[in-house]
Amino acid sequence: MRPGPARTAGATRHATGIYRARPASAGRPATRPAGSSPSRRFIARATLLSAALSIAGAVLGLGRDQALAHLFGAGAETDAFLVAWTVPELAATLLIEDGLAFVLVPAFSAALARRAIGKDTPDPVRALVAASLPRLCLAFAATAAVLVAGAPLLVSALAPGLSDPSLAVSCTRLTATCVLSFGLAGYCSAALRAHRAYLAPGAIYIAYNVAIIATMFVLGEHWGVRSAALGVALGGCLMVAVQAPSLGRRIARRPGRNAFAYDGDGGRPLAPALVCAVLLFALCRQSQVLIERYLASTLPAGAISHLNYAQKIAQLPMSLSTMVCVVTFPVVAQAVAEGDTRRARDRVERDVALMAGLVLLGAAVVVAGAPQIVELLFQRGAFTAQDTAATAAVMRVYATGLLGQTLVGALARSYFAGGRATWFPLGAMGVGALATVSIGALAVGPWGACGIAAANAAGITVTALLLMHGLGPGSVPVRVRRVLAELARPVCAAVCATAAGLLCAGLFASPAASVAACCTGVTVVFLLLAWILDAANARSLVLPAVQFLRHSVTRKLGHGR
């Protein structure tokens, strides 16, 4: 029988070697030294860094889509690749963005806390890595091998009406390798964020998109759209390479008591029910993409591509707004663990209001300037004016579901912040997916790709409403009526800003000038109404910033004398 690693009193280990911090109880509150909770300045800096890296990755993602549209257009060839693209899309959600992060960040946080106390031998972080990483690598590699071998069955299930399934099968076999690389990248990302390191995890999509773009331009002439699939495989390897050195240095060192230390009681194993609940919720959420591809495969060639390009542009505002809760999720989890539900509730309500304001501002720009944005970004090479019109129409419909998408991402973290298994988010997401299937099946005939996009928006909005209704004692007790009243303000501002953007976009023939005028008009009107209505706590956000700038200028002038 192999001896296991030593552990402190009150700490137990699951068979997988993964620990979870024990939430504080009413009779035994968690204690921690001052400074262990991140300051507002640290949260602000981490959010800005994450947002900046996310913007850079998103811009390169648009460049990737532009290169794909320029080289291969929006036809049967790109439809085949986008079916294969379903694998990395799903893997990114499960292994990098949501599923694995919800499981591993608490595990590494508990191990770091025991390391900081300095009583465990061997080192808890190294023990966690040694116990969990080999098993996870084996699972990732086995899953990738199954997907490579079963690519023909997977393609026929995802898109039975595809005109050239053999090309989709070839691309799927290349993209399936990303299950292993994305799994390792997600592992590194979760570990680094637990160490409060955000630079390397934020840079992974920059490396990923650079690899895809470079591979398409180098090999596109000879390999066709398969070059994009090869770029996915190479980009996944780069995602691991970007993070591995930073994580290796942090695992190797063994600091003494520091800001992360606390006098907790160790940890307890991750409940398998929690892991299943998180992963199934993430999988069910991503199933909306699978539903879209399945329904669109029965439409004329190019429909899947139009849906893909529209979704990529429309979801940019949501991706940026989500950076808020990526950074504040550990803060909410810490408050819940300490029994401070009021602090957790206030944090979630502020986050929801701020994220709603950001995403609605972006949605107003998308709706108002959709044709000009698509023309500016994609209409060149094999991407025709007809493709622009079809993509813009779909994009406007997609934008109506952006608020629901953002709320689902924010509220789901409230359910899992306590580290307890809860099946309500999965049930709510299942109802939303059922609504997407039902509405999509009815709408795809008369309205085509726009009907599919409308079904997506309706389904995710249903899920968001259910998640908000279900918040209560079992999660963060958000005041639902107050949140809904707060959301009404930025919605009104976004509607008026959209009308202003439509007027501004029609003033110019040049797409670049139209987009610039649209963005300016929408932003000015939205911010003005947000200030008047105090939407998303605009006044409380702006006034401290103005005071800070005034203080900085005054101090510099004083030094200049």
VOVO-842877 format. One record per atom (N, C-alpha, C, O): x, y, z. Coordinates in steps of 0.2 Angstrom, whole numbers, plus 5000, padded with zeros to 4 digits. Example, Ala and Ser with C-alpha at 12.3 -4.5 7.8 and 13.67 -1.06 7.14 Angstrom:
2
506649725039/506249785039/506649845039/507149835042/506449895035/506849955036/506450005039/506750065040/
//
This chain:
561
500449945000/500050005000/500450065000/500950075004/500350114996/500850174995/500650225000/500050235001/501150255004/500950305009/500750365005/501050385000/500250395008/500050465006/500450525009/500750515014/500350585006/500650635009/500350655016/499850645018/500850685020/500650705027/500150765026/500050795021/499750775031/499150825031/499050855038/499250815043/498850915038/498650945045/498050915048/497650885044/497950925054/497350905057/496750935054/496750995053/496250905053/495650925050/495650935042/495150945039/496150915039/496250915032/496250845029/496550795031/495750825024/495750765021/495850765014/495750815011/495950705011/496150715004/495650665000/495550605003/495450684994/495050634990/495450584986/496050604986/495250534984/495650484980/495950524974/496550494972/495750574971/496050614966/496550654968/496950684964/496650664975/497150704977/496950784977/497350824978/496350794976/496150864976/495750884982/495350844985/495950944985/495650964991/495251024990/495251054985/494751034995/494351094994/494351125001/494251095006/494351195002/494351225008/493651215011/493151215008/493651205018/493051195022/492751265023/493051315026/492051275021/491751335023/491651345030/491551305034/491651415032/491651425039/490951415042/490451425038/490851385048/490251375051/490051435056/490451475057/489451435058/489251485062/489551475069/489751525072/489751415071/490051405078/490851415077/491151415082/491051415071/491851415070/492051455064/492151435059/492051525065/492151565060/492851555058/493351545062/492951565051/493651565049/494051625051/493751685051/494651625052/495051675055/495651685050/495951635047/495851745048/496351765043/496651825045/496351875048/497351835044/497651895046/497451955041/497151935036/497552015044/497352065039/497752065033/498352055034/497452085028/497852085021/497752025017/498052025011/497451975020/497451915016/496851925010/496951895005/496351965012/495851975007/496152035002/496452085004/496052024996/496352064991/496052134991/495452144993/496452184991/496152254991/495752274985/495852244980/495452334986/495052354980/495552374974/495352364968/496152404976/496652424971/496852364967/496952364961/496952304971/497252244968/496652214963/496852194958/496052214965/495452194961/495452234955/495352214949/495452304956/495452344950/496052334945/495952324939/496652324947/497152314943/497152244940/497252244934/496952194943/496852124940/496252124935/496352094930/495752164936/495252174932/495452204925/495352184920/495852264926/496052294920/496552254916/496552254910/496952224920/497452174916/497152124912/497252114907/496652094916/496252034912/495852064907/495852034901/495552124907/495152154902/495652174896/495452164890/496252204897/496652214892/496952154888/496952154882/497052104892/497252044888/496752014885/496751984879/496152014887/495551984884/495352024878/495251994873/495452094878/495352134872/495852114867/495652104861/496452104869/496952084864/496852024861/496952014855/496651974865/496451904862/495851914858/495751874853/495351954860/494751964855/494951994849/494651974844/495352044849/495552074842/495852024838/495752024832/496351984841/496651934837/496151874835/496251854829/495651864839/495151824837/494751844831/494551814826/494651914831/494251944825/494751934819/494551924813/495451944820/495851944814/495851864812/495951854806/495851824816/495751754814/495151734810/495151704805/494551764812/493951754808/494051794802/493751774796/494351854802/494451894795/494851854791/494751844785/495351824793/495851784789/495451724786/495551704780/495051684790/494651634788/494151654783/494051614777/493851714784/493351734779/493651754772/493451744767/494251784773/494651814767/494851754763/494851754757/495151704766/495451644762/494951594760/495051564755/494451584764/493951524762/493251554761/492851504760/493051614763/492451634762/491951614767/492051604773/491251604765/490751574769/490351524765/489751544763/490651474764/490351414760/490451354763/490451344769/490351294759/490451224762/491051214765/491051174770/491651244763/492251224766/492351254773/492551224777/492051314774/492151344781/491551314785/491651304791/491051294782/490551254786/490851194789/490751174795/491251154785/491551094787/492051104793/492051074798/492451164792/492851174798/492551194804/492751184809/491951234803/491651264809/491251204813/491151214819/491151154809/490851094813/491451064817/491351044823/492051054815/492651034818/492751084824/493051064829/492651144823/492751204828/492351194834/492551224839/491851154834/491451134840/491851104845/491651114851/492351064843/492751034848/493151084853/493051084859/493551124850/493851174854/493451224858/493551244863/492851244854/492351284858/492151254864/492051284870/491951184864/491651154870/492251134875/492151144881/492851124872/493351104877/493551174880/493751164886/493551224877/493751294881/493251304886/493451324892/492651294885/492151304890/492251254896/492251284902/492351194895/492351144900/493051144904/493051134910/493551154900/494251144903/494651214905/495051204909/494451264902/494751324903/494351384907/494551404912/493751394904/493451454906/492951444912/492951484917/492551384912/492051374918/492251314922/492451314927/492151254919/492051194922/492651174927/492651174933/493251174924/493851154927/494051204932/494351194937/493951274930/494151324935/493751324941/494051334947/493051304941/492651304947/492951244951/492751254958/493251194949/493451144953/494151154955/494251134961/494651174951/495351174953/495551244957/495951234961/495251294956/495451354959/495351344967/495751364971/494751324969/494651314977/495151254979/495451264985/495351204975/495851154977/496551184978/496851174983/496751224973/497451254974/497451304980/497951314983/496851344981/496851394986/496951354993/497251384997/496551304994/496651265000/497351245001/497651245006/497651214996/498351194996/498851244997/499351245001/498751304994/499151364996/499151385003/499551405006/498551385006/498451405013/498751355017/499151385022/498751295016/499151245020/499951255019/500351245024/500151275013/500851285012/501051345016/501651345019/500651395016/500851465020/500851445027/501351485030/500451405030/500551385037/501251355038/501551365044/501451315033/502151285034/502151225038/502751205040/501651185039/501651125044/501651065040/501751015043/501451065033/501351005030/502050985027/502351025024/502150915027/502650885023/502450825020/502150775023/502450815013/502850865009/502350925007/501850935010/502650965003/502351025001/501651014998/501550974994/501051045001/500351024999/500251044992/499951004988/500551094989/500451114982/500751064977/500451034973/501351044979/501750994975/501350924976/501250884971/501050904982/500750844983/500050844978/499850794976/499750904978/499150914974/499250904967/498950864963/499850934964/499950924957/500150854956/499950824951/500550824960/500750754959/500150704959/500150654956/499750714963/499150674964/498650684958/498250634956/498550744956/497950754952/498150764944/497850744940/498750794943/498950804936/499050744932/498750744926/499350694934/499450634930/498750594928/498650574923/498350594933/497650564932/497250604927/496950584922/497350674927/496950714923/497250714916/496850714911/497950714915/498250704909/498050644905/497850634899/497950584909/497750524906/497050524904/496850504898/496550564908/495850574906/495850614899/495450594895/496250664899/496250714893/496450674887/496150684882/497050634888/497250604882/496850554879/496750544873/496550514884/496050464882/495450494878/495250464873/495150544881/494650584878/494850604871/494450594866/495350634870/495650654863/495650594859/495450604853/495950544861/496050484857/495350454854/495250434848/494850454859/494150434857/493850484852/493550454847/493950544853/493650594848/494050584841/493650594836/494650574841/495050564834/494750504831/494650504825/494650444835/494450384832/493750394830/493550364824/493350424833/492650434832/492350494828/491850514829/492850524825/492650584821/492150574816/491650624816/492150524812/491550514808/490850514811/490350544809/490850484817/490150474820/490050544823/489450564823/490550584826/490450644829/490150694824/489650734825/490450694818/490250744812/489550724810/489150774809/489350664809/488650644807/488150664812/487550684811/488350664819/487950684824/487850754825/487250784826/488350794824/488350864824/488050904818/487650944819/488150874812/487950904806/487750854801/488150844796/487150824802/486950764797/486850794790/486850754785/486750854789/486550884782/487150914779/487050944774/487750904781/488350934778/488450904772/488450844770/488650954767/488750924760/489450894759/489450844755/489950904763/490650874762/490850844769/491250874772/490550794772/490750764778/491450744779/491750744784/491750724773/492450694774/492950754776/493450744780/492850814773/493250874775/493150884783/493650904786/492550884785/492450904792/492750844796/492950864802/492750784794/493050734798/493850744799/494150734804/494150764793/494850774793/495050834798/495450834802/494650884798/494750944802/494550924810/494950944814/494050884811/493950864818/494450824821/494650834827/494750784817/495350744820/495950784822/496250764826/496050844818/496550884820/496350924826/496750934831/495750954826/495550994832/495450954838/495450974844/495250884838/495150844844/495750844848/495750824854/496350854845/496950854850/496950904855/497350904860/496550954854/496551014859/496250994865/496351034870/495950934866/495650914872/496250904877/496150924883/496750874875/497350864879/497650934881/497850954887/497850974876/498151034877/497751084881/498051124885/497151094879/496651134883/496551114890/496551154895/496551044891/496551024898/497151044902/497051074908/497751044899/498351064903/498351134903/498551164909/498151174898/498151244899/497651264904/497751314908/497051234905/496551254910/496851234917/496651274922/497151184917/497451164924/497951224926/497951244932/498451244921/498951294923/498551354925/498751394929/498051374921/497651434922/497351434929/497451494932/497051384931/496751384937/497251384943/497151424948/497751354942/498351354947/498651424948/498751454953/498751454942/499051524942/498551574945/498751624949/497951574944/497451614947/497351604954/497251654958/497451544956/497451534964/498051564967/497951584973/498551574963/499151604966/499151684965/499551724966/498551704962/498451774961/498851804955/499151854956/498951764950/499351774945/498951784938/498651724937/498851834935/498351844930/498651854923/498351854918/499351874923/499651884916/499651824911/499451834906/499951774914/500051714909/499351684907/499251674901/498951674912/498251654910/497851694905/497551674901/497951764906/497651804901/497951804894/497551824890/498551784894/498851784887/498751724883/499051724877/498451674885/498351614882/498051614875/498251584870/497451664875/497151664869/497451704864/497351704858/497951754866/498351784861/498851734858/498851734851/499151694861/499551644858/499151594854/499451574848/498551574856/498151534852/497951554845/498051524840/497751624845/497551654839/498051664834/498051664828/498651684837/499251694833/499451634829/499651634823/499451574833/499551514830/499151494824/499351474819/498451504825/497951494820/498051534814/498051514808/498151604815/498251644809/498851634805/498851624799/499451624809/500051604805/499951544801/500251544796/499651494804/499651424801/499151434794/499351404789/498651474795/498251484789/498551514783/498551494778/498951564785/499351604780/499851564777/500051574771/500251524781/500751484778/500551424774/500851404769/500051384777/499851324774/499151324770/498951274767/498851384770/498151384768/498151364760/497651334758/498651384756/498651374749/498651304748/498351284743/499051264752/499151194750/498651144754/498351094752/498451164760/498051124765/497351144765/496851114767/497151204762/496551234762/496251244769/496651264773/495651234771/495351254777/495651204783/495651214789/495951144781/496351104786/496851144789/497051124795/497151194786/497651234789/497451264796/497751274801/496851284796/496551314802/496451264807/496551284813/496251204805/496151154810/496851134813/496951124819/497351134809/498051124812/498251174816/498651164821/498051244815/498251294819/497951294826/498251314831/497351264826/497051244833/497451204837/497551214843/497751144834/498151104837/498751134840/498951124845/499051174835/499751204837/499551254843/499951264847/499051294842/498851344847/498751324854/498951354858/498451264854/498351234861/498951214864/499051224870/499451194860/500151184863/500451244866/500751244871/500351304862/500651364864/500351394870/500651424874/499651374871/499351394877/499651364884/499751394889/499851304883/500251274888/500951304889/501151314895/501251314884/501951334884/501951404887/502451424891/501451444886/501451514889/501451514897/501751554900/501051464899/500951464907/501451424910/501551434916/501751374907/502051324911/502651344915/502751334921/503051394912/503651424916/503451454922/503751444927/502951494922/502651534927/502451494933/502551504939/502051444931/501751394936/502351354939/502351334945/502851334935/503351294937/503751324943/503951294948/503851394942/504251434947/503851434953/504151434959/503151444953/502751454959/502751384963/502651384969/502651334959/502651264962/503351244966/503351214971/503851274963/504551254965/504651284972/505051254976/504451354972/504651384978/504151364984/503651344983/504451374990/504051364996/504051425001/504551425005/503651475000/503651525005/503451515012/503151465013/503651555016/503451555023/502751585024/502351595019/502551605030/501951635031/501851695028/502351735028/501351715024/501351775020/500551795020/500151775024/500451835015/499751865015/499251815013/498651835015/499451755011/498851715009/498751665015/498251625015/499051675021/499051625026/498351635030/498151695030/498151585033/497551595037/497551535042/497851485040/497151545047/497151485053/496551445052/496251425056/496451425045/495851375044/496051305046/496551295049/495551265045/495651195047/495751155041/495551095041/496151175036/496351135031/495851125025/495651185023/495651075024/495151065018/494850995018/494950955022/494350985014/494050925013/493950905006/494050955002/493950845004/493950824997/493350854993/492850864995/493550864987/493050894982/492450834981/492650784980/491850854983/491350814982/491250794974/491150834970/491150724973/491050714966/490450744963/490350764957/489950754967/489250784965/489450854963/489150884958/489850894966/490050964964/490350964957/490251004953/490850914956/491150914950/490650904944/490750934939/490250854945/489750834940/489250894939/489150904933/489050924944/488550984944/488951034939/488551064935/489551054941/489851104937/489951094930/489851134925/490251034929/490451014922/489751004918/489751024912/489250974921/488650964917/488351034915/488051044910/488351074920/488051144919/488451174913/488151204908/489151174913/489551204908/489351174901/489351204896/489351104901/489151064895/488451084892/488451094886/488051094897/487351104894/487251174892/486951194887/487651224895/487751294892/488051294885/487751334881/488551254884/488851254877/488451214872/488551224866/487951174875/487551144870/487151184865/486851164860/487051244867/486751294863/487051304856/486751304851/487751294856/488151294850/487951234846/487851234840/487951174849/487851114846/487151114843/487051094837/486651144846/485951144843/485951194837/485651174832/486351244837/486351294832/486651254826/486351264820/487251224827/487551194821/487051134818/487051124812/486751104822/486351044820/485751074816/485651044810/485451124818/484851154814/485151184808/484751184803/485651224808/485951254803/486151214797/486251234791/486351154799/486651104794/486151084789/486251064783/485451094790/484951084785/484851144781/484451134776/485151204782/485051264778/485551264772/486051224772/485451304767/485951314762/486651324765/486751354770/487151304760/487851314762/488051384764/487751434761/488351394769/488551464772/488151484778/488351534781/487651444780/487251464785/487651464792/487551504796/487951404793/488351394799/488951444799/489051474805/489251464794/489751524794/489451584796/489751624800/488851604793/488551664795/488351664802/488451724806/488151614805/487951614812/488651614816/488651654821/489151584814/489851594818/490051664818/490251684823/490151694812/490451764812/489951814816/490251854819/489351804815/488851844819/488951834827/488951884830/489051774829/489151764836/489751784838/489751814844/490351784834/490951804837/490951874838/491251904843/490651914834/490651994834/490152004840/490352044844/489551974840/489051994845/489251984852/489052014857/489651934853/489851914860/490451944863/490651934868/490751994859/491352034861/491152074867/491552074872/490552104867/490452144873/490352104879/490552114885/490052044878/489951994884/490551974887/490651964893/491051954882/491751934885/492051984889/492451964894/492052044887/492352094891/492052104897/492352114902/491352104898/491052114904/491152064909/491152074915/491252004906/491351944910/492051944914/492051914919/492451984912/493151994916/492952024923/493452004927/492452054924/492252084931/492252024936/492552024941/491751974934/491651924938/492151864938/492251834943/492651864933/493151824933/493651834939/493951794943/493751904940/494251924946/493851924952/494151914957/493251944953/492851954959/492551884962/492351884967/492551834958/492351764960/492651744966/492351724971/493351744967/493651724973/493451764979/493451744984/493351834978/493051874983/492451854986/492251854992/491951834981/491251814983/491351744987/491051734992/491751704984/491851634987/492151644994/491951614999/492551694995/492851705002/492351725007/492351705013/491951775005/491451805009/490951755011/490751745017/490751705006/490251655008/490551605013/490251585017/491251585012/491551545016/491551575023/491551535028/491651635024/491651665031/490951685034/490951705039/490451665030/489751675033/489551745032/489051765034/489951785028/489751855027/489351865021/489551885016/488651845021/488251845015/488051915013/487951925007/488051965018/487952025016/488452055011/488352085006/489152045013/489652065008/489652035002/489752064996/489451965002/489451924995/488851954991/488951964985/488251964994/487651994991/487852064988/487652074982/488152104991/488252174989/488752164983/488652204978/489252124983/489752114978/489452084972/489552114966/488952034972/488652014967/488152064964/488152064957/487752094968/487352144965/487752204961/487452224956/488252224964/488652274960/488952244954/488952284949/489152184954/489452154948/488952144943/489052164937/488352124944/487752114940/487652184936/487552184930/487552234940/487352304938/487952324933/487752354928/488552324935/489152344931/489152304924/489252334919/489152234925/489152194919/488552204914/488652204908/487952214917/487452234913/487552294909/487352304903/487752354912/487852414909/488352404903/488252434898/488952374905/489452364899/489152324893/489352344888/488852264895/488652224889/488052264885/488052254879/487652304888/487052334885/487352394881/487152404875/487852424883/488252474879/488552444872/488452464867/488852384873/489052344867/488552324863/488552324857/487952294866/487452274862/487152324858/486952314852/487052394861/486752444857/487252464851/486952474845/487852454851/488352464846/488252414840/488152424834/488152354843/488052294838/487452304834/487452294828/486852314837/486252324834/486252384829/486052374823/486452434831/486452494827/486952494821/486752514816/487552464822/487952464816/488152404813/488752394811/487752354814/487852284812/488152274805/488652254803/487752304800/487952304793/488652334792/489052304788/488752394794/489452424793/489952384797/490552384794/489852364803/490352324806/490552264802/491152254802/490152224800/490252164796/490652184790/491152144788/490352234786/490752254780/491452274781/491852254778/491552314787/492252334788/492652274790/493252274788/492452224794/492852174796/492952114791/493552094791/492452104787/492452034784/492352044776/492652004772/492052094774/491952094766/492552114762/492652174760/492852064761/493452064756/493551994754/493351944758/493951984749/494151914746/493451874744/493051894741/493451814747/492851774746/492251784750/491751754749/492251834754/491651854758/491351914755/491551964754/490751894752/490351944747/489851984751/489751984757/489552034747/489052074750/488452044753/488152064758/488251984749/487751944752/487851914759/487451904763/488551894759/488751864766/488651914771/488451904777/488851974770/488852034774/488152044777/487952054783/487652044772/486952064774/486652004778/486352014783/486851944776/486551884780/486851884787/486551874792/487551894788/487851894794/487551954799/487451944805/487552014796/487252074800/486552064802/486452074808/486152024798/485452014801/485451964807/485151974812/485851914806/485951864812/486251904818/486051884824/486751944817/487051974822/486552014827/486652024833/486152054823/485652094827/485252054831/485052074837/485051994829/484551954833/484951924839/484751924844/485551904837/486051874843/486051924849/486051914854/486151994847/486252044852/485752054857/485852074862/485152024855/484552034860/484651984866/484351994871/485051934865/485151884870/485851894874/485951854879/486151954873/486851964876/486751974884/487151954888/486152014886/486052024893/485951964896/486151954902/485551914893/485451854896/486051814897/486151774902/486551814892/487151774892/487551804898/487851764902/487551864899/487951894904/487751884911/488151864915/487051884912/486751864918/486851794920/486951774926/486851744915/486951674917/487651664919/487751634924/488151704916/488851694918/488951724925/489351694929/488651774927/488751804933/488351774939/488651754944/487751754937/487351714943/487551644944/487451624950/487851614939/488051544940/488651544945/488651494949/489051594945/489551594950/489351604957/489651574962/488751634958/488451644965/488151574967/488251564973/487951534963/487751464965/488351424967/488251384972/488851424964/489451384965/489951414970/490451384972/489851474972/490351514977/490451474983/490951484986/489951444986/489951414992/490351344992/490451314997/490551314986/490851254986/490451194987/490651144989/489751204987/489351154988/488951134981/488851174977/488851064981/488451044975/487751064974/487351064979/487551094969/486851124968/486651104961/487051114956/486051074960/485851054953/485351104950/485151094944/485251154954/484751204951/485051244944/484651244940/485651264944/485951294938/485851244932/485651264926/486051184933/485951134928/485251124925/485051124919/484751124930/484051124928/483851184924/483451174919/484051244927/483851304923/484151304916/483851324911/484751284916/485051284909/484751234904/484651244898/484551174907/484151124904/483551154901/483351134895/483151184905/482551214903/482651264897/482351274892/483251304898/483351354892/483551324886/483351344881/483951264887/484151224881/483551194877/483451194871/483051174881/482451144878/482051204875/481751184869/482051264877/481751314874/482051334868/481751344863/482751324868/483151344861/482951294856/482851304850/482951224858/482751174853/482051184850/481951184844/481551194855/480851204853/480751264848/480451254843/481051314850/480951384846/481351374840/481051394834/481951344840/482351344834/482051294829/482051314823/481751244831/481451194826/480851224823/480751214817/480451264826/479951304823/480151364819/479751374814/480651394821/480851454817/481351444812/481351494807/481751394811/482251384806/481951374799/482251394795/481351354799/480951344792/480851414789/481051434784/480451454793/480251514790/480751574790/480751614786/481151574795/481651624796/482351604795/482851654796/482551544794/483251524793/483651534799/483551524805/484251564797/484851574802/484551624807/484751614813/484151674805/483951724810/483451694815/483451704821/483051644813/482651604818/483051564823/482851564829/483651534821/484051504825/484351544830/484351534836/484551604828/484851654833/484351684838/484451694844/483651684835/483151704840/483051654845/482851674851/483051594843/482951534848/483551534853/483351524859/484151554851/484651554856/484551614861/484651604867/484351674858/484251724863/483651714868/483751724874/483151684865/482551664870/482751614875/482551624881/483151564873/483351504878/483751534883/483651514889/484251574882/484751594887/484451644891/484551654897/483951684889/483551734893/483151694898/483051714904/482851644896/482451604900/482851574906/482651574912/483451554904/483951524909/484151584914/484151564920/484251644912/484451694916/483851714921/484051724927/483251714919/482751724923/482651674928/482451694934/482751614926/482651554931/483151564937/483051544942/483851574934/484351574939/484251634944/484451634950/483951694942/483851744946/483351734951/483351754957/482751694949/482251684953/482451634958/482151634964/482951584957/483151534961/483651554967/483751514971/483851614966/484351634971/484051644978/483451674978/484351624983/484051624990/484551594995/485151604994/484251565000/484751545006/485251495004/485751495007/485151454999/485551404997/486151434993/486651394991/486151494991/486651524987/486751594990/486651604996/486951644986/487051714988/486351744988/486051744982/486051774993/485351794994/485351864990/485251914994/485351864984/485251924980/484551954981/484051914980/484452014981/483852044981/483552054974/483752104971/483152004972/482952004965/482552064962/482752084957/482152084966/481752144964/482152204963/482052244958/482652214968/483052274967/483552264961/483652314958/483752204960/484152194954/483852204948/484052244943/483152184947/482752194941/482652274940/482652294934/482552304946/482452374945/483052414943/483052464939/483652384945/484252414943/484352404935/484652444932/484252344933/484352324926/483852364921/484052374916/483352384924/482852424919/483152494917/483052514912/483652524921/483952584919/484452574913/484352614909/484852534914/485352524908/484952504902/485152514896/484452464902/484052444897/483752504893/483752504887/483452544897/483152604894/483652644891/483552674885/484252654894/484852694891/485052664884/485252694879/485052594884/485352554878/484852564872/485052574867/484152564874/483652574868/483752644865/483752644859/483752694869/483852764866/484552764863/484552804858/485052734866/485752744862/485752704856/486052724851/485352654855/485352614849/484952654843/485252654838/484452694845/484152734840/484652794838/484652804832/484952814843/485452874841/486052844836/486252874832/486252774838/486752744834/486552734827/486852744822/485852714826/485652704819/485652764815/485752764809/485452824818/485452884815/486152904813/486252924807/486652894817/487352914816/487652874810/488052894806/487452804811/487752754806/487552774799/487952754794/486952804798/486752814791/486952884788/486752894783/487352914792/487652984789/488252974784/488353024780/488552914784/489152904780/489052844776/488752794777/489452854770/489452794765/490052744767/489952684766/490552774769/491152734771/490952694777/490752714782/491152624777/490952584783/491352604789/491152604795/492052624788/492452644794/492152714797/492052714803/491952764793/491652824796/490952804799/490852834804/490552764796/489952744799/490052714806/489652724811/490552664806/490652624813/490852674818/490652674824/491352724816/491552774821/491052814823/490952834829/490552844819/490052884821/489552844825/489252874830/489352784823/488952744827/489152734834/488852744839/489852714835/490052704842/490052764846/489952764852/490252824843/490252884846/489552904848/489452924854/489052904844/488352924845/488052874851/487752904856/488152814850/487952764855/488252784862/487952784867/488952784862/489252794869/489052864872/488952864878/489052914868/488852984871/488152974874/487952994880/487652954870/486952944873/486852904879/486552914883/487252844878/487152794884/487452824890/487152814895/488052854890/488352874896/487952934899/487952944905/487652974894/487253034897/486653004900/486553034906/486352964897/485752934901/485852894907/485552894912/486452854907/486652824912/486852864918/486652844924/487152924917/487252974922/486553004925/486453004931/486153014920/485453044923/485052994927/484753014932/485052934924/484652874928/485052844933/484752804937/485752864934/486152824938/486152754937/486152714942/486152734930/486152664928/486852634930/487352664929/486852574932/487452534934/487852574939/488552564939/487552614943/487952654948/488452694945/489052704947/488252724939/488752764935/489052824940/489552844939/488552854944/488852914947/489352894953/489852924953/489252834956/489652814961/490352794958/490852794961/490352774952/490952754948/491352814946/491952814946/490952864943/491352914940/491652964945/492152984944/491252984950/491453034955/492153014958/492553054958/492252954960/492952934963/493452934958/494052954959/493352924952/493852924946/494052994945/494653014944/493553044945/493653114944/494053144950/494553184949/493853124956/494253144962/494953124962/495453154964/495053054959/495753034959/496153064954/496753084955/495853084948/496253124943/496353194945/496953214944/495953224949/496053294951/496653294956/497053334956/496653244961/497153234966/497853224962/498353254964/497853184957/498453164954/498753224950/499353244951/498253264947/498553324943/498753374948/499253404947/498353384954/498653434959/499253414962/499653464963/499353354963/500053334966/500553344961/501153364963/500453324955/501053334950/501153414949/501753434948/500653454949/500753524949/501153554955/501653594954/501053524960/501353544967/502153524966/502553564968/502253464963/502953444963/503353484957/503953494958/502953504952/503253544947/503453614950/503953644947/503153644955/503353704958/504053694961/504353744964/
//
